[in-house]
């Protein structure tokens, strides 16, 4: 029987905490709605790097979901049951994302806007893994690379037949018959490739050492530097004029929607480097961070409601009423709402993280008792 991989929990814990920072900024920051944090014409270095560091979250979550599926597959005695489990689990995550998570995100009982988020991308990937797990790890690895490369080619040439299917590899929006606007923020095929990479490399967590993780991380970061320097990753060319600080921000301003080759190589490279040094963290630090990483779904679903509760307290404290709330892209914020400065965003982030630490521990213990019952 394969034991729980502590390094996976530790890494998930890091990205859960970073994800919380990004979502606190989304809901509370004064310019989160009217200004893009990666628009170099209006952003500041502090806001830019606050956003860039959270780029790690989605690809690591998706990659590790694939790796975790591989580990489950290895300890499964009945492969057919594994496939059925993955398909059911994936379908459940998609349903959860489109209902509970979307309500927590927008707080709109009419669901005027539905976002296909990272949870749906993971769910879709699980369904596909359930269907193709008879393939070898090498075959799935080649499939993942083929998807990444083919996506870049299709996005460059934009063939006419791709237009009705473009939501599979690039963000898109389209109205549903009931008037709901569905926004595909995480194109399923694009993120499937990262999940398949995780699945095909799941054996790394059983066979490879920290040094192996470090070497792979350095190679991927080097690949990022080469691809980005020569503008081969699929995004806009980086800025070569102006202050070096602006040039570096431009260099790091890679495409997440959809994930480019530059984005994928950089974020996964950092992921492997974090895995390589995770063993050097103290036992106490590891335990604290892993507490978040052991229950990522609980955190992801529930934190939207906690954030909105605090947001409503701030909104009503500014004198607004329920009728002033603007749903959809406004995230329930009134148009004249005054958000928080970045330093205040960090204070709220730390407060909620401290609040969630005991909650995550208690939820994990409850899960363990339930399994033993």
WOHUQUI-V12845 format. One record per residue. RES is the residue in one small letter. SS is DSSP state (H for helix, E for strand, L for the rest). BURIAL is b if it has 16 or more other ideal C-beta (glycine too) atoms within 10 Angstrom, else e. Layout:
<<RES;SS;BURIAL> <RES;SS;BURIAL>>
This chain:
<<x;L;e> <x;L;e> <x;L;e> <x;L;e> <x;L;b> <x;H;e> <x;H;b> <x;H;b> <x;H;b> <x;H;b> <x;H;b> <x;H;b> <x;H;b> <x;H;b> <x;H;b> <x;H;b> <x;H;b> <x;H;b> <x;H;b> <x;H;b> <x;H;b> <x;H;b> <x;H;b> <x;H;b> <x;H;b> <x;H;b> <x;H;b> <x;H;b> <x;E;b> <x;L;e> <x;L;b> <x;L;b> <x;L;b> <x;L;e> <x;L;e> <x;L;e> <x;L;b> <x;L;b> <x;L;e> <x;L;e> <x;L;e> <x;L;e> <x;L;b> <x;L;e> <x;H;e> <x;H;e> <x;H;b> <x;H;b> <x;H;e> <x;H;b> <x;H;b> <x;H;b> <x;H;e> <x;L;b> <x;L;b> <x;H;b> <x;H;b> <x;H;b> <x;H;b> <x;H;b> <x;H;b> <x;H;b> <x;H;b> <x;H;b> <x;H;b> <x;H;b> <x;H;b> <x;H;b> <x;H;b> <x;H;b> <x;H;b> <x;H;b> <x;H;b> <x;H;e> <x;L;e> <x;L;e> <x;L;e> <x;L;e> <x;H;e> <x;H;e> <x;H;e> <x;H;b> <x;H;b> <x;H;e> <x;H;b> <x;H;b> <x;H;b> <x;H;e> <x;H;b> <x;H;b> <x;H;e> <x;H;e> <x;H;b> <x;H;b> <x;H;e> <x;H;b> <x;H;b> <x;H;b> <x;H;e> <x;H;e> <x;H;b> <x;H;b> <x;H;b> <x;H;b> <x;H;b> <x;H;b> <x;L;b> <x;L;b> <x;L;e> <x;L;e> <x;L;b> <x;L;e> <x;E;b> <x;E;b> <x;E;b> <x;E;b> <x;L;b> <x;H;b> <x;H;b> <x;H;b> <x;H;b> <x;H;b> <x;H;b> <x;H;b> <x;H;b> <x;H;b> <x;H;b> <x;H;b> <x;H;b> <x;H;b> <x;H;e> <x;H;e> <x;L;b> <x;L;e> <x;L;b> <x;L;e> <x;H;e> <x;H;e> <x;H;e> <x;H;b> <x;H;b> <x;H;e> <x;H;b> <x;H;b> <x;H;e> <x;H;e> <x;H;b> <x;H;b> <x;H;e> <x;H;e> <x;H;b> <x;H;b> <x;H;e> <x;H;b> <x;H;b> <x;H;e> <x;H;e> <x;L;e> <x;L;e> <x;H;e> <x;H;e> <x;H;e> <x;H;e> <x;H;e> <x;H;e> <x;H;e> <x;H;b> <x;H;b> <x;L;b> <x;L;b> <x;L;b> <x;E;b> <x;E;e> <x;E;e> <x;E;e> <x;L;e> <x;L;e> <x;L;e> <x;L;e> <x;L;e> <x;E;e> <x;E;b> <x;E;b> <x;E;b> <x;L;b> <x;L;b> <x;L;b> <x;H;b> <x;H;b> <x;H;b> <x;H;b> <x;H;b> <x;H;b> <x;H;b> <x;H;b> <x;H;b> <x;H;b> <x;H;b> <x;H;b> <x;H;b> <x;L;b> <x;L;b> <x;L;e> <x;H;b> <x;H;b> <x;H;e> <x;H;e> <x;L;b> <x;L;e> <x;H;e> <x;H;e> <x;H;e> <x;H;b> <x;H;b> <x;H;e> <x;H;b> <x;H;b> <x;H;e> <x;H;e> <x;H;b> <x;H;b> <x;H;e> <x;H;b> <x;H;b> <x;H;e> <x;H;e> <x;H;b> <x;H;b> <x;H;e> <x;L;e> <x;L;e> <x;L;e> <x;L;b> <x;L;b> <x;L;b> <x;L;e> <x;L;e> <x;L;b> <x;L;e> <x;L;e> <x;L;e> <x;L;e> <x;L;e> <x;H;e> <x;H;e> <x;H;e> <x;H;e> <x;H;e> <x;H;b> <x;H;b> <x;H;b> <x;H;b> <x;L;b> <x;L;b> <x;L;b> <x;L;b> <x;L;e> <x;L;b> <x;L;b> <x;L;b> <x;H;b> <x;H;b> <x;H;b> <x;H;b> <x;H;b> <x;H;b> <x;H;b> <x;H;b> <x;H;b> <x;H;b> <x;H;b> <x;H;b> <x;H;b> <x;H;b> <x;H;b> <x;H;b> <x;H;e> <x;H;b> <x;H;e> <x;H;e> <x;L;b> <x;L;e> <x;H;e> <x;H;e> <x;H;e> <x;H;b> <x;H;e> <x;H;b> <x;H;b> <x;H;b> <x;H;b> <x;H;b> <x;H;b> <x;L;b> <x;L;b> <x;H;b> <x;H;e> <x;H;b> <x;H;b> <x;H;b> <x;H;e> <x;H;b> <x;H;b> <x;H;b> <x;H;e> <x;H;b> <x;H;b> <x;H;b> <x;H;e> <x;H;b> <x;H;b> <x;H;b> <x;H;e> <x;H;b> <x;H;b> <x;H;e> <x;H;e> <x;L;e> <x;L;e> <x;L;b> <x;L;e> <x;H;e> <x;H;e> <x;H;b> <x;L;b> <x;L;e> <x;L;b> <x;H;e> <x;H;e> <x;H;e> <x;L;b> <x;L;b> <x;L;b> <x;L;b> <x;L;e> <x;L;e> <x;L;b> <x;L;e> <x;L;b> <x;E;b> <x;L;e> <x;H;b> <x;H;e> <x;H;e> <x;H;b> <x;H;b> <x;H;e> <x;H;b> <x;H;b> <x;H;e> <x;H;e> <x;H;b> <x;H;b> <x;H;e> <x;H;e> <x;H;b> <x;H;e> <x;H;e> <x;H;b> <x;H;b> <x;H;b> <x;H;e> <x;H;b> <x;H;b> <x;H;e> <x;H;e> <x;H;e> <x;H;e> <x;H;e> <x;H;e> <x;H;e> <x;H;e> <x;L;e>>
